[in-house]
Amino acid sequence: MVSNSEENFQLWITLRNDFRKAKKEKNYKDIIYYANKIIELDRKEKSIGIMVSIFLKDIGDAEYKLMNVAESIKYFELAIKSFQEYRATHKLNKPDDFLKDIQVVENKIKKVLK
């Protein structure tokens, strides 16, 4: 009998593969769809260890490509907050872990606002 955690892990693998395919094909609507499904899965199954911040950033990028400026900024801001929360609540390998990621997202917001 397969446990719920094992089922969720298999779902994670499937969603991640579908997400990667959408990114490769530059299918922005699918990027948003699969990223949201992955974030939803993270809420149910924290043990997988999904880095939600990255998917929030990718949603922001996709929204920007679809010309949804307000949505892109919203998701970029959520990504920054998520990176900061991760830094505050997890043991980091280096003191500057994810600071570059935060800077990249901040620069994306500046670009969108130009």
C-alpha positions as CSV (number, residue, x, y, z in Angstrom):
1,M,0.0,0.0,0.0
2,V,1.4,3.4,-1.0
3,S,1.3,6.1,1.7
4,N,-0.2,9.5,1.1
5,S,3.4,11.0,1.3
6,E,4.6,8.7,-1.4
7,E,1.7,9.6,-3.6
8,N,2.3,13.3,-3.0
9,F,6.0,12.8,-3.8
10,Q,5.1,11.1,-7.1
11,L,2.7,14.0,-7.8
12,W,5.6,16.4,-7.2
13,I,7.8,14.6,-9.7
14,T,5.0,14.7,-12.3
15,L,4.2,18.4,-11.7
16,R,7.8,19.3,-11.8
17,N,8.3,17.6,-15.1
18,D,5.2,19.2,-16.6
19,F,6.5,22.6,-15.2
20,R,9.9,22.1,-16.8
21,K,8.2,21.2,-20.1
22,A,6.1,24.3,-20.0
23,K,9.2,26.4,-19.3
24,K,11.1,24.8,-22.2
25,E,8.2,25.5,-24.5
26,K,7.7,29.0,-23.1
27,N,4.0,28.2,-22.4
28,Y,3.4,30.9,-19.9
29,K,-0.2,29.9,-19.0
30,D,1.0,26.4,-18.2
31,I,4.0,27.7,-16.2
32,I,1.5,29.6,-14.0
33,Y,-0.8,26.6,-13.8
34,Y,1.9,24.1,-12.8
35,A,3.7,26.4,-10.5
36,N,0.4,27.1,-8.6
37,K,-0.2,23.3,-8.4
38,I,3.3,22.8,-7.0
39,I,2.7,25.6,-4.4
40,E,-0.6,24.0,-3.5
41,L,1.1,20.6,-3.1
42,D,3.7,22.2,-0.8
43,R,1.0,23.4,1.5
44,K,-0.2,19.8,1.9
45,E,3.1,18.0,2.0
46,K,5.9,20.1,3.6
47,S,8.1,17.0,3.9
48,I,8.9,17.2,0.2
49,G,10.9,20.4,0.8
50,I,9.7,22.4,-2.3
51,M,11.4,25.8,-2.7
52,V,8.2,27.8,-3.2
53,S,10.1,31.0,-3.7
54,I,11.5,29.9,-7.0
55,F,8.0,29.0,-8.3
56,L,6.6,32.4,-7.1
57,K,9.4,34.1,-9.1
58,D,8.6,32.0,-12.2
59,I,4.9,32.9,-11.9
60,G,6.0,36.6,-11.8
61,D,8.1,36.1,-14.9
62,A,5.2,34.3,-16.8
63,E,2.7,37.0,-15.8
64,Y,5.1,39.7,-17.1
65,K,5.5,37.8,-20.4
66,L,1.7,37.7,-20.6
67,M,1.6,41.5,-20.0
68,N,0.0,41.2,-16.6
69,V,2.2,43.8,-14.9
70,A,0.3,44.0,-11.6
71,E,0.2,40.3,-11.2
72,S,3.9,40.0,-12.0
73,I,4.8,42.5,-9.3
74,K,2.5,40.7,-6.8
75,Y,4.3,37.4,-7.4
76,F,7.7,39.0,-7.4
77,E,7.0,40.6,-4.0
78,L,5.7,37.2,-2.7
79,A,8.9,35.6,-4.0
80,I,11.0,38.1,-2.1
81,K,9.0,37.6,1.1
82,S,9.3,33.8,0.7
83,F,13.1,33.9,0.2
84,Q,13.4,36.2,3.3
85,E,11.2,33.8,5.4
86,Y,13.2,30.8,4.2
87,R,16.5,32.6,5.2
88,A,15.0,33.4,8.6
89,T,13.7,29.9,9.4
90,H,16.2,27.5,7.8
91,K,19.8,26.6,8.4
92,L,21.8,28.1,5.6
93,N,25.0,26.7,4.1
94,K,26.4,30.2,3.7
95,P,25.3,33.5,5.4
96,D,24.5,35.0,2.0
97,D,22.4,32.2,0.7
98,F,19.5,33.5,-1.4
99,L,20.5,37.1,-1.1
100,K,21.4,37.0,-4.8
101,D,18.0,35.5,-5.6
102,I,16.3,38.4,-3.7
103,Q,18.4,40.9,-5.6
104,V,17.5,39.3,-8.9
105,V,13.8,39.5,-8.1
106,E,14.1,43.1,-6.9
107,N,15.8,44.0,-10.2
108,K,12.9,42.3,-12.0
109,I,10.4,44.6,-10.2
110,K,12.5,47.6,-11.2
111,K,12.4,46.5,-14.8
112,V,8.7,45.9,-14.7
113,L,8.0,49.4,-13.3
114,K,10.1,51.2,-16.0
